[in-house]
Amino acid sequence: MGITWREEVPELPPLIELRAFEAAARHLSFKKAAAELCVTPTAISHQIRQLERYCGQSLFRRHPRPVTLTEAGARLFPVIHGGFEEFAKAMATIKRVGNTQPLRLTTTNAFASRWLVPRLPLWRRQPDALPLEVIGTDAVLDLRSEADVAIRNAAASPKDGFAKALFRDSFWPICSPRLLSGHRPLKRAAELRGQVLIHFHWPPFVPNAATWQRWFTAARRRWRDVPEINEMDHLSFREELHAIEAVLAGQGIGMLSDLLVGDELKAGTLVKALDLKVSGFGFYLVHAAGHPRQREIAALSRWLQSAR
């Protein structure tokens, strides 16, 4: 009769608790550990208490601050830290081919076309650049199944993942200089009479959308002689991109983002028709917490901010 030998593997605590302990012990800060792992300090504290229950003793001295390791914590830290380093090396080896897969980035059609795509050659020159699959859509895609990262344009930080603020925009009356006498900006809202106002659709759920109606409300606080908006000629589009193209073609004055037509404003192809703006929104890079390609996402985030 053959003999089967099976070595008993000791039970281990959950990996999430070990990750929380390693990060907190390395930083000697629950707050910094939380920021690194994209969770709250309360979550870090809870995970470490769970690990302490498993160990049967405290791993941190929490008072007085800053936190310090107990004797048990000091013995445990180099073992856990070294283990994670070995895990990282092994994963890097087996994922080397996987990391060449494109990072799926979703953003609005207007931002993709007007800002991102023209700058992609600069991205590809970066030493840590990786291929991007750009998904232009005005729909909000699932960051766990349909895309890796999103550049969202929102009034406040998005809640469907870890969000990093990139930049903000403002909306101005913008047109081709050909529409202005002597290519000089208008001085008063009254001079808009006779011009065509170009609009694009804003979803009804967007608060304080940067519309012509909102701009006229602000103009009446600055000037006395402001035309009624229903006295003007209008040209409306469903898509923001089409409104921008109409403005570029000299078909009227649009309420446009200074971010999306920033290159044309610098070149003088487009100009601000009047010196009055309305506030826009923030642009945020968003990804699911704990995404496996954190390093690549961080590199993309740094580049996006520098390419402003």
C-alpha positions in Angstrom: 0.0 0.0 0.0 1.4 3.4 -1.0 1.8 6.2 1.5 0.6 9.7 0.7 2.3 12.5 2.4 0.4 15.8 2.6 2.1 18.7 4.4 -0.3 20.9 6.3 -0.2 24.5 5.2 -0.7 26.9 8.1 -3.7 29.2 7.9 -2.8 32.8 7.0 -4.7 36.0 7.6 -6.4 37.7 4.6 -4.0 39.4 2.2 -5.8 42.7 2.6 -4.9 42.9 6.2 -1.2 42.1 5.5 -1.2 44.8 2.8 -2.6 47.3 5.3 -0.1 46.4 8.0 2.9 46.6 5.6 1.9 50.0 4.2 1.1 51.4 7.7 4.4 50.0 9.1 6.4 51.3 6.2 5.0 54.9 6.5 4.3 54.7 10.3 1.1 56.5 9.3 -2.4 55.1 8.8 -3.3 58.1 6.7 -0.4 57.7 4.3 -1.1 54.0 4.0 -4.7 54.7 3.2 -3.7 57.2 0.4 -1.4 54.6 -1.1 -4.0 51.8 -1.1 -6.9 54.1 -2.1 -9.0 53.4 1.0 -9.9 55.4 4.0 -7.7 55.6 7.2 -10.7 54.0 9.0 -10.5 51.0 6.7 -6.7 50.7 7.4 -7.3 50.9 11.1 -10.1 48.2 10.9 -7.9 45.8 8.8 -4.9 46.2 11.2 -7.2 45.5 14.2 -8.4 42.3 12.5 -4.8 41.3 12.0 -4.0 42.0 15.6 -6.9 39.8 16.7 -5.4 37.1 14.5 -1.9 37.5 16.1 -3.3 37.9 19.6 -1.3 41.0 20.4 -0.9 44.6 19.3 1.3 45.5 16.4 1.2 49.3 16.8 1.5 51.8 19.6 -1.2 54.3 18.7 -0.6 56.8 21.4 1.1 59.2 21.6 1.3 60.0 17.9 2.9 59.3 15.5 2.3 55.6 15.7 5.2 53.2 16.3 5.6 49.5 16.0 5.4 47.2 19.0 8.1 44.6 19.5 5.7 42.1 17.7 5.1 44.5 14.9 8.8 45.2 14.4 9.4 41.4 14.1 6.6 41.0 11.7 7.3 43.9 9.4 10.5 42.8 7.7 9.0 39.4 6.9 5.8 40.8 5.4 7.7 43.6 3.6 10.2 41.2 2.1 7.4 38.9 1.1 5.6 41.6 -0.8 8.8 42.6 -2.5 9.3 39.0 -3.7 5.6 38.9 -4.8 6.1 42.1 -6.8 9.2 40.7 -8.5 7.5 37.5 -9.4 4.4 39.3 -10.7 6.5 41.7 -12.7 8.2 38.8 -14.4 5.0 37.0 -15.3 3.2 40.2 -16.2 5.9 41.7 -18.4 4.0 40.6 -21.6 0.7 41.5 -20.1 1.8 45.0 -19.3 2.3 45.7 -23.0 -1.4 45.4 -23.5 -3.1 48.8 -24.1 -4.5 50.7 -21.2 -8.2 51.3 -22.0 -8.9 55.0 -21.5 -12.4 56.4 -21.9 -13.3 60.0 -22.2 -15.8 62.3 -24.0 -15.7 62.5 -27.7 -14.9 66.3 -27.5 -12.0 65.9 -25.1 -10.6 63.0 -27.0 -10.7 64.7 -30.3 -9.8 68.3 -29.3 -7.3 67.8 -26.5 -6.1 64.2 -26.1 -5.5 62.9 -29.6 -3.4 65.9 -30.7 -1.1 65.3 -27.7 -0.7 61.5 -28.1 2.6 61.9 -30.1 4.0 63.7 -27.0 2.8 60.8 -24.8 4.5 58.2 -27.0 7.9 60.0 -26.5 7.7 59.4 -22.8 10.2 56.7 -21.5 7.4 55.0 -19.5 4.7 55.4 -22.1 2.5 52.4 -22.8 -0.1 51.9 -25.6 -3.4 53.5 -25.0 -6.8 52.4 -26.4 -8.8 55.6 -26.4 -12.6 55.0 -26.1 -14.4 58.2 -27.1 -17.9 58.2 -25.7 -20.2 60.5 -23.7 -21.6 57.4 -21.9 -20.2 56.6 -18.4 -18.4 53.2 -18.8 -17.8 50.7 -16.0 -14.3 51.0 -14.7 -14.1 47.3 -13.7 -15.2 45.8 -17.0 -15.3 48.3 -19.9 -12.3 50.5 -19.3 -9.2 50.8 -17.1 -9.2 54.6 -16.6 -11.5 57.5 -17.4 -11.0 61.2 -17.9 -14.3 62.6 -16.5 -15.6 66.2 -16.8 -17.6 66.8 -13.7 -18.7 69.5 -11.3 -17.3 67.5 -8.3 -14.9 64.6 -7.9 -16.5 61.4 -9.4 -17.5 58.7 -6.9 -17.2 55.6 -9.1 -13.5 55.1 -8.4 -10.3 56.8 -7.1 -10.3 60.3 -8.7 -7.3 62.5 -9.3 -8.0 66.2 -10.3 -6.2 67.2 -13.5 -7.3 70.6 -14.5 -10.4 72.9 -14.9 -11.8 74.9 -17.7 -13.9 78.1 -18.3 -16.4 78.9 -21.0 -16.1 82.1 -23.1 -17.9 83.6 -26.1 -15.4 82.4 -28.8 -15.4 83.0 -32.5 -13.3 83.4 -35.6 -11.6 86.8 -35.7 -13.1 87.3 -39.1 -16.5 88.0 -37.4 -15.1 90.9 -35.4 -14.6 94.4 -36.8 -10.8 95.0 -37.1 -10.4 91.5 -35.5 -10.8 93.2 -32.1 -12.9 91.9 -29.2 -16.3 93.4 -28.6 -16.5 95.8 -25.7 -20.2 95.4 -24.7 -22.8 92.7 -24.8 -24.9 95.0 -27.0 -22.5 94.4 -29.8 -23.7 90.8 -30.0 -26.8 92.0 -31.9 -26.6 90.7 -35.5 -24.4 87.8 -34.5 -25.3 84.1 -34.6 -25.1 82.3 -31.3 -23.9 78.7 -31.5 -25.2 76.2 -29.0 -24.6 72.5 -28.1 -26.7 70.1 -26.0 -26.0 69.8 -22.2 -27.6 66.8 -20.4 -30.4 68.0 -18.1 -28.7 66.5 -15.0 -25.6 68.8 -15.3 -25.8 71.5 -12.7 -24.9 75.1 -13.8 -24.2 74.1 -17.4 -22.1 76.6 -19.3 -24.9 77.7 -21.7 -25.5 81.0 -23.4 -28.5 81.5 -21.1 -26.1 81.4 -18.1 -23.7 83.8 -19.8 -26.5 86.3 -20.5 -27.5 86.2 -16.9 -23.9 87.1 -15.9 -23.7 89.8 -18.6 -26.7 91.6 -17.2 -24.9 92.0 -13.9 -22.1 93.8 -15.8 -23.7 95.7 -18.6 -27.0 97.6 -19.0 -27.8 97.2 -22.6 -27.8 93.4 -23.0 -30.0 91.9 -25.9 -32.6 89.4 -25.1 -31.5 86.0 -26.1 -34.7 85.4 -28.1 -33.8 88.4 -30.2 -30.6 86.6 -31.5 -30.1 84.2 -34.4 -29.2 80.7 -33.2 -27.5 77.6 -34.5 -27.8 74.5 -32.3 -26.0 71.1 -32.3 -26.4 67.9 -30.4 -22.6 67.3 -30.2 -20.1 69.7 -28.7 -17.6 68.8 -31.4 -20.0 70.0 -34.1 -20.5 73.3 -32.4 -16.7 73.8 -32.2 -16.4 73.0 -35.9 -19.1 75.5 -36.7 -17.2 78.2 -34.7 -14.0 77.3 -36.5 -15.8 77.7 -39.8 -16.9 81.2 -38.9 -20.6 80.4 -38.7 -21.1 82.3 -35.4 -20.0 82.8 -31.8 -20.0 79.7 -29.5 -19.9 79.3 -25.7 -16.8 77.1 -25.7 -14.3 75.6 -23.3 -11.0 77.4 -23.2 -9.4 74.0 -22.7 -10.8 72.3 -25.8 -10.0 75.2 -28.1 -6.9 76.3 -26.2 -4.5 75.6 -29.1 -6.6 77.7 -31.5 -6.8 80.6 -29.0 -3.0 80.5 -28.7 -2.6 80.5 -32.5 -5.1 83.3 -33.0 -7.3 81.1 -35.1 -10.1 81.7 -32.6 -10.5 84.6 -30.2 -12.6 85.5 -27.2 -15.3 87.8 -28.5 -16.0 89.4 -25.1 -14.1 89.5 -21.8 -16.6 87.7 -19.7 -16.6 84.0 -18.8 -18.6 81.5 -16.9 -17.0 78.7 -14.8 -16.7 75.3 -16.3 -15.9 72.0 -14.6 -13.1 69.8 -13.4 -11.3 67.1 -15.4 -10.5 64.0 -13.3 -8.6 60.9 -14.0 -10.6 58.0 -12.4 -9.8 54.3 -12.0 -11.1 51.5 -9.8 -9.5 51.2 -6.4 -6.8 48.5 -6.3 -6.4 48.5 -10.1 -3.4 46.1 -10.9 -1.7 48.7 -13.2 -1.2 51.5 -10.7 2.3 52.3 -11.9 1.2 52.9 -15.5 -1.9 54.9 -14.4 0.3 57.1 -12.2 2.7 57.7 -15.1 -0.3 58.7 -17.3 -1.6 61.0 -14.6 1.7 62.8 -14.3 1.9 63.3 -18.1 -1.7 64.5 -18.4 -1.0 67.3 -15.8 2.3 68.3 -17.5 0.7 68.4 -21.0 -1.8 71.1 -19.9 
